[in-house]
Amino acid sequence: MMTPEDQALALLSLTDRTAIHELVDRYAKVFDDRSFSAMLPTLFVPDGEIELPPGGHHGLEGMDDFHKDVMRPFGPTQHLFTNTLVDINGDRATFQANTHVTHTVLQEDGTTDDNNLFLAGGVLAGVTVRTTAGWRFQTVTLDVIWRQGDFGPPAQ
């Protein structure tokens, strides 16, 4: 039988894991609804770091513009982050999630063609930290494993 202390630790572990899973899910949603300015400060610590295939960024200042630039070639998207694994060590945790992303590619005139898709799969991984406001990303890295399709010419 579990002691009350063991029960409290088990409950805290479940609560922390759920919070980190939700953090990862909210990050996926940010790409699809393009709520970078409003949401990124609720997901990252002030000195957070991000590394995506086009490059990296350090700190919350300008992080929204970095994400906007990454998504500029695309119209509607669907980001699926799944199979999230979390390892907690006190107030820090590492995480890893598989990603499957579908992008509609913007044409030169700014319209989308549902037949022109860019697909990618990869692994999102990093470190989260417990803050007074809850769990936040300290570092996030996306490693693309496979790609299908083409961005086409850059949209204006």
Summary of the structure (lengths in Angstrom):
residues: 156
radius of gyration: 17.5
end to end distance: 64.2
largest distance: 66.2
contacts: 433
relative contact order: 0.18
helix: 30%
strand: 51%
